Amino acid sequence: MRHSHSEIHMEGPPLPPGPTPLPWVGNVRGIDPAAPWTTYAEWGKIYGDVVYSRLFHQEIIIINTEKAATALMERRSHNFADKPVIATNDLLGMAFNTVLMPYGPRWLQHRRLFHQAFRADAAVSYRPIQMQRAHQLLFDVLEDPDDWKNAMQMLASSSIMKAVYDYDTQPRSDPFVSVIEKTLRIVVQDLRPEVAAIFSAFPGLLKLPSWLPGMTIKRRAAEAKKYATDWLDLPFQHVQKHMAAGTAAPSMVADALNKHAGEEEDEQFITTLKEASASAFAAGSETTSSALMNFVLAMVLYPEVQERAQALIDEVVGRDRLPTLEDRPSIPYIEAIIRETLRWAPILPLVTPHATLEDDIYEGYFIPKGAMIMPNIWAMTRNEERFPNPTVFNPDRFMAPDGNVLPDDTSRILFGFGRRNCVGRHFADISLWSTITLMLATFKFSKAKDTDGNVIDFEPKWCDGLAIHPLPFPCSITPRTPGLTKEMLAQIIRATA
């Protein structure tokens, strides 16, 4: 019979406090399955910064404060760099995903490839692509403002596909992007720790036939596995084809292959590069588009923030051209809006779980080896001492009295901790700034009106899953310049260049 640390750790420091578990099954009572981070935040108010929980045999340490996360996952990064075994990962064909890969040589190879392509000085080379995609977004929204969500998803997908594979996505139903999105739609539900824990506790379930009641996950997994194979292979083959023809432009994949050129054929390197590049898309597209959707929602709900930002853009840039990255230092309020967007509606409320490589001690509490570590970003961004009235969207939280942004950028915690933090954060930062600033310069966001001209009020809601974004809400997006046409917009973009 397998025993948990809570049963065998009878001497030495105690485990962190936490709710009383049910026999054998653990802590499932009272958890909101759609938003477990809210339950964990409430536990934090009762039990403290670090909370112990258990789900079947899996021990879980929930970290509810930035202080504890920094002390453990930053200052002791090596011990918290592992990932828990998620039983559904291989089943869904996602063993290649860097984000969920155990700490070790394979993960370190992935990390090196990411660092070469997306470290701060390397990410600068992608800026022209990102500005070009942001300009295209303006045309797309101007042409069909009701389809703004798809336009933002296309911007995020096309930017990362160009950077990773030098691939120009089609405006609608791109075959490569479609395959990836179909995979992600399946896996974001079935990779959740609470789903995976059931199969970890009962591994025999994975051997049951897919036609049995309750085993729809196996049918979905078979579909996801096929999509995942195409996700790995098809965009990569696109790069190889263009390299063979001598027409390949710089990209993450082409640059890595060129660096490796002349060396003996290495199948392991090719596999690693395929996996890392596929993981880059998953990490970059969903998070960027979700953040942009949250930005639009905030502008609709808080028009005074939008109006202030637009007035500052007009003051610095005028109305005859669009903002560029050179204008960034002169409009610090945009930085505050981006930080507040990421704080107000964190895209990954629980980030992705880590795991401990060895036993550890924190403030007198025992943290067992192999425990799942859950950094609760939701609780950290709802810390009322640091962020009064945390549910209110208020960029002034990040503004100093002299009109500059405060040096302490809390949004960094949204990109992970320690050795597992997001290397692509520099790329994401440019995508967010360029898109948000250009959208504010060009459009007005407001609540929609019904056929009688009455404003349609609504209560914002978000989807559930590993990454969250707003559920559909009524809004109106109109040009700030009356009668703006595609030709006029093109002229303004040319004047900007």
Salt bridges, closest charged atoms under 4 A:
GLU7 OE1 - HIS3 ND1 3.56
GLU42 OE2 - LYS45 NZ 3.21
GLU59 OE1 - HIS5 ND1 2.75
GLU66 OE1 - ARG386 NH1 2.71
GLU66 OE2 - ARG412 NH2 2.90
ASP121 OD1 - ARG119 NE 2.72
ASP147 OD2 - ARG172 NH2 3.19
ASP166 OD1 - LYS162 NZ 2.86
ASP168 OD1 - ARG133 NH2 3.09
ASP168 OD1 - LYS162 NZ 3.18
ASP190 OD1 - ARG220 NH2 2.86
GLU194 OE2 - ARG192 NH1 3.85
ASP230 OD2 - LYS226 NZ 3.45
ASP233 OD1 - LYS274 NZ 2.93
GLU263 OE1 - HIS260 ND1 3.34
GLU275 OE2 - ARG106 NH2 2.69
GLU275 OE1 - HIS110 NE2 2.95
GLU286 OE2 - HIS469 ND1 3.93
ASP314 OD2 - ARG319 NH1 3.58
ASP314 OD2 - ARG480 NH2 2.67
ASP327 OD2 - ARG321 NH1 2.91
GLU335 OE2 - ARG328 NE 2.49
GLU340 OE1 - ARG343 NE 2.75
GLU340 OE2 - ARG397 NE 2.95
ASP360 OD1 - ARG76 NH1 2.62
GLU363 OE2 - LYS67 NZ 3.36
ASP396 OD1 - ARG308 NH1 2.86
ASP408 OD2 - ARG386 NH2 2.15
ASP409 OD1 - ARG339 NE 3.33
ASP429 OD1 - ARG328 NH2 2.85
ASP457 OD1 - LYS447 NZ 2.74
